[in-house]
Amino acid sequence: MLKENIKLIRKSKGLSQEELAIKLNVVRQTISKWEQGLSVPDAEMLISLSEVFETPVSTLLGEKISEFKVDDLKAISEKLEIINLQLSQRKKDRRKIVHWMQISLCIVIIVIFITLILLNSPYLNWDYSNPEYAVLGVTFHSFEWLFIRIVPVIIIGLIIGIFLTRKND
C-alpha cells in the first residue's frame, strides 16, 4: 500500500524520482526502493514525504481520514512503530551478516598466512632459466610480498570491525 501511494502521489505531483530525492536529501535509489517495496521510509522520512507531497501521513499509509480522531492517530502511530521495528530488524540482520563476513575473512587470511609459512617460499629453489617457472615464481613472490605487507593492516581493520559489529545486549 505504502509503495503504491508514494509512486501515485509522486507522479500526480509531477515529480520524478530524482526530483523527489533532491527534495528529501536522499539518493534516487532510495525512492526507487520505496516504490518497489524493497525498503520503507522511517517515521521522520514519512513526515518529510507528507510535507513534500502536502498529504497527511495517514494517506501515505493508505487510510483516508476526513478528520483526525484519537483512534486514527493511534493506528498511525502503531503502523509507524511497526515500520521502525522492521527497519531496526533489517539493520540488525545486516550488522550480523557483516560481522560474520569479517570473521570469515579473518579465518581465510589466517589460513593463507599459515599456508605461506608452511610452504616456506618454495619458488626460491626453482630453476628460473625456464621462462614458465620464472613468471610463476615472480607472480607467487609478488603475491606473497603484498600479502605479508598488507594483511596486518587488513587484520587490524577486520578485528576492529568485528568488535564494532558484535551483538550489543
N, C-alpha and C positions, 0 to 999 in steps of 0.2 A: 504494500500500500504506500509506504513512505517513498520508495524508489519511483513509483509511477507519478506520485504527486509532485516530487521535485522536478521530474522531467516535464510534466504537463505545465506546471506553473512557470518554469523557466522559459519554455517555448512560448507560452501565452504572453509573457512579458517581453518577448523578442530578444532574449539573451542567448548568446552562445555559451557553451561550457567554459570557454576561455574567459569571456566577459564576466561570468558569474564567479569564476575562480579568482579573478583580479579583485572583484568587489569584496570577496570573503578572505582575501590574503591566503589562498591555498593554491596548489597546483591543479591544472586542468584534470589530471588523472584522478584526483580526489573526487571531483564532481562526477567523473565517469564511473568510478567505483560505487558511489552512492546510487547513481541511476541504474547500475547493473545489479545492485543488491549485494555487492561483494563486501561492503562496509557500510556503516551508518554514522551520521554525524553525532557528536556528543551533544550534551544539553546546551552548552554555550553556543555551539555552532548552529543548533536548531534555532536558537533565539536570533542569531545573526541572519540566518536564512529567512526567518519570518520578517525581519526588518527590511532586508533587501527586497523580498517579494511583496512587502506590505500586506502580509497574510498572517493570520493567527497561527501559532504553533499547532493548535488543535486541527486546523485544516491540513497542515502538512502531514500530521499523523493520521489523517483520514476521517476525522469527525467534522460534521457540520453542526455548528452550535449557533443558535440565534442570540443567546445571552449567556454569560458566564454564571455558572452555579457552583456551589461548593463541591458537589459530586463530580462535576465536569473537571474542575481543577485537580481533584484527587485522582481521577482517571488519567489525566495528562501526566501528573507527577509520577504515577505508577508506571506509565509507559516510558517516561524518561529514565526512571530508575532501572527498568529492565534493559534499556539501551545501554546505560552506563555499565551495568553488570556484564553485558555481553562484550563491550569494549574492554573492560577490565580482564575478563577471561581470555580474550584474544591476546592481550598484552602479556599475560602470564604464560600462555602457551608459546608465544614467540620467544619470550625470555628463556623458557625451558629448552626449546629447540636450540637456541644459540648457545646456551650453557653446555648442552651435551655435544654439540658440534665442536666447541672449543676443547672439551675433554678428549674427544675422539682425535682431533688434530694433534693434540699433545702426545697421545699414545702413538699415533703414526710417526710423528717426528722422532720420538724416543726409539721406536723400533728401527727406523732408518739409521739413526745415530749409532745404535748398538751394532747393526749390520755393518756399517762402515768401520767401526772399531774392530770387529771380528775379522773382516776381510783384510785389514791391515794394508791397505793400498796395494792390491795385487798387481796393478798395472805398472808398478815401478820396475818389476822384473821382466817385463815384456821385451821382445826384440822389436825395436822401433824402426828397423830397416824395412819392415813390411808396412806399406802405407796404410793398410786397413787397421793394423794394430796401433799405428801412430795416431790416427784420427780418433779411434776408440779410446785410447789411453788419454789423450788430451781432453776429450769430452768428459770422460769419467773423472779425471783430475780436476777439471773446471767445476763440475757439479760438486765434488767433494769440497773444494776450496770455498765455493759460495755457500754451501750448506753449513760448513763449520763456522763461517763468519756471520752469517745472517740468522741462523737458528737460535742462538742465545737471545737475541733481541725479540724474535718471534715468540719464543717460550715465555719470556718475561711478560710480554703483552698478553699472551693467552692465559697465563696464571692470574694476572690482574683481572682479565675479563671473566675468568671462572669465578673469582671472588665477588666481582661486581654483579654477576648474573645469578648467583646462588639464591636459593629459596630463602626468603625473609619471613620467618614465622614469629 
